[in-house]
């Protein structure tokens, strides 16, 4: 079974009666899998890139505390 299918299976199991929450949970699980080896700073940059794809615009104003 592919990773994507496993993530969907888990999302559907965790929220069997709510397709909207399945979508949100799947997205969270996918991001978790993609980012689990990243440092905190790498993770913030990863999220900024993803946000820019979704909302567009300038994400440079988002600052990370040391």
C-alpha positions in Angstrom: 0.0 0.0 0.0 1.3 3.4 -0.9 2.0 6.1 1.8 -0.8 8.3 0.4 -3.3 5.4 0.7 -2.1 4.7 4.3 -2.6 8.3 5.3 -6.1 8.4 3.8 -7.0 5.2 5.5 -5.9 6.7 8.9 -7.8 9.9 8.3 -10.9 8.0 7.4 -10.5 5.7 10.4 -10.0 8.7 12.8 -12.9 10.7 11.4 -15.3 8.1 9.8 -18.4 10.3 9.6 -16.8 13.6 8.7 -15.3 14.0 5.2 -14.2 17.6 5.9 -12.2 16.6 8.9 -10.8 13.7 6.9 -9.4 16.2 4.4 -7.9 18.4 7.1 -6.5 15.4 9.0 -5.0 13.9 5.8 -3.3 17.3 5.0 -1.9 17.4 8.6 -0.6 13.8 8.4 1.0 14.5 5.0 2.8 17.6 6.2 3.9 15.6 9.3 5.4 12.9 7.1 7.1 15.4 4.8 8.6 17.4 7.6 9.5 14.8 10.3 13.2 15.0 9.5 13.4 18.8 9.4 14.8 21.2 11.9 12.4 23.8 13.3 13.8 26.5 10.9 13.5 24.1 7.9 9.9 23.4 8.9 9.0 27.1 9.1 10.6 27.6 5.6 8.7 24.6 4.3 5.4 26.0 5.6 6.2 29.4 4.2 6.7 27.8 0.7 3.5 25.9 1.0 1.6 28.9 2.2 2.9 31.0 -0.7 1.6 28.4 -3.2 -1.8 28.5 -1.6 -2.3 32.2 -0.8 0.3 33.8 -2.9 2.0 37.0 -2.0 4.9 37.7 0.2 5.6 35.4 3.1 8.9 37.1 4.0 7.2 39.1 6.8 6.9 35.9 8.8 9.8 35.9 11.2 11.1 33.0 13.3 12.3 33.6 16.9 15.7 32.2 17.6 
